[in-house]
Amino acid sequence: MPRYFTEEHEWIDVEGESATVGITDYAQEQLGDIVFVELPDVGAMLDKGGDAAVVESVKAASDVYAPITGEVTEGNASLEDEPALVNSSPEEEGWFFRMTISDRDELEGLMDDKAYKAFVDNL
């Protein structure tokens, strides 16, 4: 399953016409201890680059942006009871939401793993 990254530090796993979205390990390290996560509603239509979720840490609150356009099909209910999952497993169990892929061409502007690592190394 291909994984893509945004410059806003979201990752997106693509499987068929569905995508899973979360924030990267780098992002969770920058935020510190996560204390609250607000997920998008199932059925919400998200536009690429638009606000999708909110993550609050002991340091700050940050928006999580939609890496592509699509409809939210599932939120990670585990994060409501245990937002620290974002810290302990940001790129696996700490995923935020799943969505449909409305336009596969939008994936072309995202980074692969190698490009994202180079991007982070230059920050």
Number of C-alpha atoms within 10 A of each C-alpha: 8 10 17 22 25 22 12 15 19 22 28 28 18 20 13 9 12 17 23 22 28 28 25 24 18 13 16 21 13 12 18 15 19 22 19 19 24 17 20 22 15 14 12 13 18 21 16 16 14 14 14 22 18 16 21 18 18 11 12 12 15 13 15 23 22 25 29 26 20 22 20 23 18 17 20 18 13 14 20 15 10 14 21 21 20 28 21 15 14 21 21 15 15 22 25 29 23 23 26 21 20 17 12 11 9 13 19 9 12 18 18 16 14 10 13 18 13 11 13 11 8 7 5
